[in-house]
């Protein structure tokens, strides 16, 4: 069977051809695209709940690392935030979605409500945002798709489980881990249907508007690529050099096998063995540090993916003709940051995470079907940036643990 990205590429081509040949007749099977998007919506809340709770409880098992844990989380949160801010600055400066003729449906009422609730000024909007982060009824928040309060609740629940004694902690940890594995299986199933959904979505757009829609996606792709380059080639090397006194070029040469593997596989998890070997054998990082920092980074540190989520969400908002204010953009940043921690490690992470970020600000998921048309090549670069950030963090933390790195010979 052909790999999923090949199937998606074929579906994209067939959808475009069908749209050109059949015109508006493709509307007869456009419901398949809607069905795929509904499947994505269906798994968002249970996936968030199970992945974040099980992840927080699992991380709690290694809490005795103390200083190492604190340094690791400080770096991962900081690097992810820097990458998101980079994307935020670029997407506002370039505005790839303004004037883009994507021919999306009219914005739903939910989006209008989301915009209206932030219209009282930054101070009032920020206060409302902070209040909304804590749900008064978590089940209602789940039912209404209020993602940010659900994420906050899941983190608090995870920390509460950590403080329980056995057998209660063991039972709850096992329950949420098993539920997460079940959700992973369901996610796999829905993602396997992506070629069908994308075929219908692309056919509908091309059949009603023509091929001009893909021209407007070019500027969006360039914006994402530019953000990844800035973060990987400027920001992270500056952090390495000035914070850790580490030569970025020397570390880059040492990590070459891992970065090439990340680019070709588009999987941080699949690259992890090569990353650990490169860090230990070619960069001189101890096994004590790599065995904790690198696997954790492959699980929760997704700089490239988080940057992509931010740019994509604002691109879709711009395409709808919606100017998101400071507080709304802050919500996008915060949700992308939290989602990058809680929803990592799943197949096609960017696609599922994007649906979470879009839902958090009331944006429709319709734009995902178009963005995925240029997503495969961007996914390869995103994964490479993810692994590069993990490696930079491991090297920095090793240096702060008092280790002497040996990377000059590579």
C-alpha positions in Angstrom: 0.0 0.0 0.0 1.3 3.5 -0.8 2.3 5.7 2.1 -0.3 8.2 3.3 1.4 11.3 2.0 1.5 9.7 -1.5 -2.2 8.9 -1.2 -2.9 12.5 -0.2 -0.9 13.9 -3.1 -2.8 11.6 -5.5 -6.1 12.6 -4.0 -5.1 16.3 -4.3 -4.4 15.8 -8.1 -7.5 13.8 -8.7 -9.6 16.4 -6.8 -8.2 19.2 -8.9 -8.7 17.3 -12.1 -12.3 16.3 -11.2 -13.1 19.9 -10.3 -11.8 21.2 -13.6 -13.7 18.5 -15.7 -16.9 18.2 -13.7 -17.4 21.8 -12.5 -20.1 22.3 -10.0 -21.2 18.7 -10.5 -18.6 17.8 -7.9 -21.0 19.2 -5.3 -22.8 15.9 -5.4 -20.0 14.2 -3.4 -18.8 17.3 -1.5 -20.4 15.8 1.6 -17.4 13.4 1.9 -15.2 16.4 2.7 -17.6 17.6 5.3 -17.7 14.1 6.8 -13.9 14.1 7.1 -13.9 17.4 8.9 -16.7 16.2 11.3 -14.5 13.2 12.1 -11.6 15.6 13.0 -14.0 17.6 15.2 -15.2 14.4 16.9 -11.8 13.4 18.2 -10.5 16.8 19.3 -11.8 16.9 22.9 -11.3 13.2 23.9 -7.8 13.3 22.3 -6.9 16.4 24.3 -8.2 15.0 27.6 -6.5 11.6 27.3 -3.2 12.8 25.8 -2.6 15.7 28.2 -3.7 13.9 31.4 -1.7 10.8 30.5 1.3 12.9 29.5 1.3 15.0 32.7 1.0 11.9 34.9 3.8 10.2 32.9 6.1 13.2 33.3 5.3 13.2 37.0 7.0 9.8 37.3 10.4 11.4 36.5 9.9 14.4 38.9 12.8 13.3 41.0 15.2 14.6 38.4 14.7 18.0 40.0 17.0 20.5 38.5 17.3 18.6 35.2 13.5 18.6 34.8 13.2 22.3 35.6 15.9 23.2 33.0 14.3 20.9 30.4 10.8 22.4 30.7 12.2 25.9 30.9 14.0 25.4 27.6 11.2 23.6 25.8 8.5 26.2 26.8 10.8 29.1 25.9 11.9 27.7 22.5 8.3 26.9 21.5 7.2 30.4 22.6 10.0 32.0 20.5 9.0 30.0 17.5 5.3 30.9 17.8 6.2 34.6 18.2 8.4 34.4 15.1 5.5 33.1 13.1 3.1 35.7 14.6 5.4 38.5 13.6 5.9 37.2 10.0 2.2 36.4 9.3 1.3 40.0 10.5 4.0 41.6 8.5 3.4 39.6 5.3 -0.4 39.1 5.6 -0.5 36.2 3.2 -4.2 35.7 3.7 -5.3 39.3 2.9 -6.9 39.4 -0.5 -6.4 35.6 -0.9 -9.3 34.2 -3.1 -9.8 30.9 -1.3 -13.6 31.1 -1.8 -14.3 29.8 1.7 -17.9 29.7 3.0 -19.2 32.7 4.9 -17.9 32.9 8.5 -20.2 31.1 10.9 -22.0 32.9 13.7 -19.6 31.3 16.2 -16.8 33.3 14.7 -18.7 36.5 14.9 -19.4 35.8 18.6 -15.7 35.0 19.2 -14.7 38.4 17.7 -17.4 40.3 19.6 -16.3 39.0 23.0 -12.8 40.5 22.5 -14.1 43.9 21.5 -14.1 45.7 24.9 -10.4 46.7 24.8 -7.2 44.8 25.7 -7.6 44.9 29.5 -11.2 43.7 29.6 -10.5 41.1 27.0 -7.5 39.8 28.8 -9.5 39.6 32.0 -12.2 37.6 30.2 -9.6 35.4 28.7 -8.1 34.5 32.1 -11.5 33.9 33.5 -12.5 31.7 30.6 -9.4 29.6 31.1 -11.1 28.1 34.2 -14.4 26.4 33.3 -17.3 26.6 35.6 -18.6 23.4 34.0 -16.0 21.4 32.3 -18.5 19.1 30.6 -20.2 22.1 29.0 -16.9 23.4 27.9 -16.2 20.1 26.2 -19.6 20.0 24.6 -19.2 23.5 23.3 -15.7 23.0 22.0 -14.1 25.5 24.4 -10.6 24.2 24.0 -8.5 26.4 26.2 -10.4 25.7 29.5 -10.4 22.0 28.6 -6.6 22.0 28.3 -6.3 23.9 31.6 -8.6 21.4 33.3 -6.6 18.5 31.9 -3.3 19.9 33.2 -4.8 20.4 36.7 -6.3 16.9 36.7 -3.0 15.4 35.7 -1.2 17.2 38.6 -3.9 16.1 41.0 -3.5 12.4 40.0 0.3 12.7 40.5 -0.4 13.6 44.2 -2.5 10.6 44.8 -1.1 7.5 46.5 -1.4 4.0 45.1 -3.5 2.2 44.2 -5.5 5.2 43.1 -2.7 6.8 41.1 -1.8 3.5 39.4 -5.5 2.9 38.4 -6.0 6.4 37.0 -2.7 6.4 35.2 -3.5 3.1 33.6 -7.0 4.2 32.7 -5.9 7.4 30.9 -3.0 5.7 29.2 -5.3 3.0 27.9 -7.9 5.6 26.8 -5.1 7.6 25.0 -4.0 4.4 23.1 -7.6 3.9 22.1 -7.9 7.5 20.9 -4.7 7.0 19.0 -6.2 4.1 17.2 -9.3 6.1 16.3 -7.1 9.0 15.2 -5.2 6.6 12.9 -8.5 5.5 11.4 -9.8 9.0 10.7 -6.4 10.1 9.3 -6.4 7.1 6.9 -9.6 8.6 5.5 -7.8 11.9 4.8 -7.3 11.2 1.0 -11.0 10.8 0.5 -11.8 13.9 2.4 -9.1 16.0 0.7 -10.2 14.7 -2.7 -13.8 16.0 -2.0 -12.7 19.3 -0.5 -10.3 20.1 -3.3 -12.7 19.0 -6.0 -15.4 21.3 -4.5 -13.1 24.3 -4.4 -11.7 23.8 -7.9 -15.1 23.0 -9.3 -16.6 26.2 -8.1 -13.6 28.6 -8.3 -10.9 27.2 -10.6 -7.2 26.7 -9.9 -6.4 30.2 -8.8 -6.8 29.3 -5.2 -3.5 27.5 -5.2 -1.6 30.6 -6.2 -2.7 32.3 -3.0 -1.4 29.4 -1.0 2.1 30.0 -2.3 2.6 33.2 -0.2 1.3 31.3 2.9 3.8 28.5 2.3 6.6 31.0 1.9 5.6 32.7 5.2 5.8 29.3 7.1 9.1 28.4 5.4 10.6 31.9 6.3 9.5 31.5 9.9 11.1 28.0 10.1 14.4 29.4 8.6 14.5 32.3 11.0 13.9 30.1 14.1 16.3 27.4 13.1 19.1 29.4 11.5 19.0 32.6 13.6 17.2 32.3 16.9 18.3 28.8 18.1 22.0 29.4 17.0 22.0 32.7 18.9 20.6 30.9 22.0 23.3 28.2 21.6 26.1 30.6 21.3 25.2 33.3 23.9 23.4 31.2 26.5 25.5 28.0 26.3 28.7 29.0 24.6 28.2 26.2 22.1 29.3 26.5 18.4 26.0 26.2 16.3 28.0 25.0 13.2 29.8 22.3 15.2 26.6 21.0 16.7 24.9 21.1 13.3 27.7 19.0 11.8 27.3 16.5 14.7 23.5 16.3 14.2 23.6 15.9 10.4 22.5 12.3 10.5 19.5 13.0 12.7 18.4 16.1 10.7 18.5 14.2 7.4 16.5 11.4 9.0 14.0 13.9 10.3 13.6 15.5 6.9 13.1 12.2 5.1 10.7 10.6 7.7 8.8 13.7 8.9 8.7 12.0 12.3 10.4 13.2 15.4 9.7 9.8 17.1 11.1 7.7 14.3 14.2 9.9 14.3 14.7 9.6 18.1 17.2 6.7 18.0 19.4 8.6 15.5 19.1 11.8 17.5 20.2 10.1 20.7 23.1 8.4 18.9 24.3 11.6 17.3 24.1 13.5 20.6 26.0 10.9 22.5 28.5 9.6 19.9 29.1 12.8 17.8 28.3 15.6 20.3 29.6 14.0 23.5 26.4 14.4 25.6 26.1 11.9 28.4 23.5 9.2 28.3 22.0 10.5 31.6 21.1 13.7 29.9 20.0 12.4 26.5 17.9 9.6 27.9 15.7 12.1 29.6 15.8 15.3 27.6 15.7 14.0 24.0 12.7 11.6 24.4 10.8 14.3 26.3 11.6 16.7 23.5 10.3 14.3 20.8 7.1 14.1 22.8 6.3 17.6 23.8 8.7 20.1 22.0 7.3 20.9 18.6 8.8 24.3 17.7 8.2 24.0 13.9 4.7 22.6 14.3 3.7 25.3 16.8 5.0 28.0 14.4 3.0 26.4 11.6 -0.2 26.4 13.7 0.1 30.1 14.5 0.7 31.1 10.9 -2.0 28.8 9.5 -4.7 30.0 12.0 -4.0 33.7 11.2 -3.8 33.0 7.5 -7.3 31.5 7.6 -8.6 34.4 9.6 -7.1 36.8 7.1 -8.7 34.9 4.2 -12.0 35.3 5.9 -11.4 39.0 6.1 -11.2 38.9 9.9 -8.6 41.0 11.7 -7.8 39.3 15.0 -6.9 41.7 17.7 -4.0 41.5 20.2 -6.0 39.4 22.7 -7.3 37.0 20.1 -3.8 36.5 18.7 -2.6 35.9 22.3 -5.2 33.2 22.5 -3.8 31.6 19.3 -0.3 31.8 20.7 -1.3 30.3 24.1 -3.4 27.5 22.5 -0.7 26.6 20.1 1.8 26.5 22.9 -0.4 24.3 25.1 -1.5 22.1 22.2 2.1 21.5 21.1 2.7 20.1 24.6 -0.5 18.0 24.9 -1.1 16.7 21.4 2.3 15.8 20.2 3.3 12.3 19.1 0.2 11.6 17.1 0.1 10.9 13.4 -0.1 14.0 11.2 0.3 16.1 14.4 0.1 19.4 12.5 -3.3 18.6 11.1 -4.9 17.7 14.4 -3.2 20.5 16.3 -4.4 23.0 13.7 -8.0 21.9 14.3 -7.5 22.5 18.0 -6.1 26.0 17.5 -8.8 27.0 14.9 -11.5 25.7 17.2 -10.2 27.8 20.1 -10.9 31.1 18.3 -14.0 29.9 16.6 -12.5 29.6 13.1 -14.0 26.9 10.8 -12.0 23.8 9.9 -12.8 24.3 6.2 -9.4 25.9 5.5 -7.5 22.7 6.5 -8.5 21.0 3.3 -6.7 23.7 1.3 -3.7 24.2 3.6 -2.9 20.4 3.4 -2.4 20.8 -0.3 1.0 22.4 0.4 1.6 20.7 3.8 3.7 17.7 2.8 6.9 19.6 2.0 6.3 22.0 4.9 5.9 19.0 7.2 9.4 17.8 6.3 10.9 21.2 7.2 8.8 21.4 10.4 10.0 18.0 11.6 13.6 19.0 10.9 13.2 22.1 13.0 11.6 20.1 15.8 14.5 17.7 16.0 17.1 20.6 15.7 15.4 22.4 18.6 15.4 19.1 20.7 19.1 18.7 20.0 19.9 22.3 20.9 18.1 21.9 24.1 19.8 18.7 25.0 23.2 20.2 24.3 22.4 23.4 26.4 21.1 21.4 29.3 24.2 19.1 29.2 26.4 22.2 29.4 24.4 23.5 32.4 24.8 20.1 34.0 28.5 20.7 33.9 29.3 18.4 31.0 32.1 19.1 28.5 30.8 18.6 25.0 33.1 17.1 22.3 31.8 18.4 19.0 34.7 20.2 17.5 36.0 17.1 15.6 32.9 16.7 13.5 
